[in-house]
Amino acid sequence: MASINCYYSLVLVVIALASAPLAAVAGDPDILSDFIVPTSMIGMPPMNITGDFFTYTGFRRNFTMPMPMPGAQNFTVTKATMMEFPALNGQSVAYAMLKFPSESVNPPHTHPRAAELLLVLDGALSVGFVDTAGKLYTQDLAAGDMFVFPKGLVHYQSNPGQSRAVALSAFGSSAPGTLSVPVTVFGTGVDDAVLAKSFRTDLPTVQKLKAALTPPPKK
C-alpha cells in the first residue's frame, strides 16, 4: 500500500511540474533572440538594423492635431502593435492612444490575447468590465488614474462629460487583438432568427442593428 501511495504521489508531482510551464506561458511565446528582424524579400539585401527600427513616431500627430470639433461622437484610436511597429514582434508589449470627444464611447469589446492597463492622461472617463460570472465592475477615472481590464473580458470606456478625454493603454502582447461586441454579434452575418431569439427581440430590430453595424465591403 505504501508503494502505491508513493507511486500516486510521484504521478501528481510529475503532472504538477509538467503543467506549471504551461500556466506560465499564457501570453506571447518567448523568443530565442534579442529581437526579431523582419524577413527580407527574396532578392533583397539583408535589412540594416539601426535605432530607427526600434523607434515609432505614429503617436506624434496625437500631440499636434487638434481634438475633433464639438459635436463629434466617435472616439479615435492610434495603435502601436506589431502590425504598425514591427520591432514589437516577440516583445509582448503594445500601446494604444485613445482620444474621446465629449459624450463619446469606446463600445464593449475584448482583447483576446492581453490584459489592458489604461492610464487617463487628460479629462475623465467612466469605465467598466464584466467578469465570467456576469458581475459588472465600474469606476470613474480622472487624469492620472489607472485601471486594468483583465485579459479576454468584455469592457468599455465612456466620456460622458462635456470636455475631451485622452488615455493611453498598454497591453501584455504585441498583438492583443480587438473584438467589438456589437460588430461581432450583428455585423458578421449571424442568422437573423438566431439573433432575434437570442436577444428576445423581433426580426426588424435585428435587421436595423445589422444595417448599422455591418462593416462596408473592402475595396
Residue pairs with C-beta under 8 A, 6 or more apart in sequence:
26 151
27 92
27 113
27 114
27 172
27 173
28 90
28 91
28 92
28 113
28 173
28 174
28 175
31 90
33 90
35 54
35 87
35 89
35 90
35 91
36 89
36 90
37 47
37 49
38 47
38 86
38 89
40 46
40 47
47 53
53 86
53 87
54 87
56 80
56 84
56 85
56 87
58 78
58 79
58 80
58 84
58 85
59 78
59 80
59 95
59 97
61 78
62 78
62 97
62 99
62 166
67 99
67 101
67 164
68 74
68 76
68 99
68 101
70 101
70 102
71 101
72 101
72 104
73 101
73 103
73 104
74 101
74 104
75 98
75 99
75 100
75 101
75 104
75 105
75 106
75 157
75 159
76 98
76 99
77 96
77 97
77 98
77 99
77 106
78 96
78 97
78 99
79 94
79 95
79 96
80 88
80 94
80 95
80 96
81 88
81 94
81 96
81 171
81 174
81 175
81 176
82 88
82 89
82 94
82 174
82 175
83 175
85 94
88 94
88 174
89 174
90 174
91 174
92 172
92 173
92 174
93 170
93 171
93 172
93 173
93 174
94 114
94 170
94 171
94 173
94 174
94 175
94 176
95 168
95 169
95 170
95 171
96 168
96 169
96 171
97 166
97 167
97 168
97 169
98 106
98 118
98 157
98 166
98 167
98 168
98 169
99 164
99 165
99 166
100 106
100 123
100 125
100 157
100 158
100 159
100 164
100 165
100 166
100 167
101 159
101 164
102 159
102 161
102 162
102 163
102 164
103 159
103 160
103 161
103 162
104 158
104 159
105 156
105 157
105 158
105 159
106 156
106 157
106 158
107 156
107 180
107 181
107 182
108 154
108 155
108 156
108 180
108 181
108 182
109 154
109 155
109 156
109 178
109 179
109 180
109 181
110 152
110 153
110 154
110 155
110 178
110 179
110 181
111 149
111 151
111 152
111 171
111 173
111 176
111 177
111 178
111 179
112 151
112 152
112 176
112 177
112 179
113 151
113 173
113 175
113 176
113 177
114 151
114 171
114 172
114 173
114 176
114 177
115 148
115 149
115 150
115 151
115 171
115 172
116 148
116 149
116 155
116 169
116 170
116 171
116 176
117 146
117 147
117 148
117 149
117 169
117 170
117 171
118 125
118 127
118 141
118 146
118 147
118 148
118 149
118 157
118 167
118 168
118 169
119 144
119 145
119 146
119 167
119 168
119 169
119 170
120 141
120 142
120 143
120 144
120 145
120 146
120 165
120 166
120 167
121 143
121 166
121 167
121 168
122 143
122 164
122 165
122 166
123 143
123 159
123 161
123 163
123 164
123 165
123 166
124 140
124 141
124 142
124 143
124 159
124 161
124 163
124 165
125 140
125 141
125 157
125 158
125 159
125 165
125 167
126 138
126 139
126 140
126 141
126 157
126 158
126 159
126 160
127 138
127 139
127 141
127 147
127 149
127 155
127 156
127 157
127 158
128 136
128 137
128 138
128 139
128 155
128 156
129 136
129 137
129 149
129 150
129 153
129 154
129 155
129 156
130 136
130 137
130 153
130 154
130 155
131 137
131 150
131 153
132 153
139 147
141 147
149 155
151 172
154 181
157 167
159 165
180 187
182 209
182 213
183 213
183 215
185 195
186 195
186 206
186 209
186 210
186 212
186 213
186 214
187 210
187 213
187 214
187 215
192 203
192 206
192 207
192 210
193 203
195 206
196 202
196 203
196 205
196 206
199 206
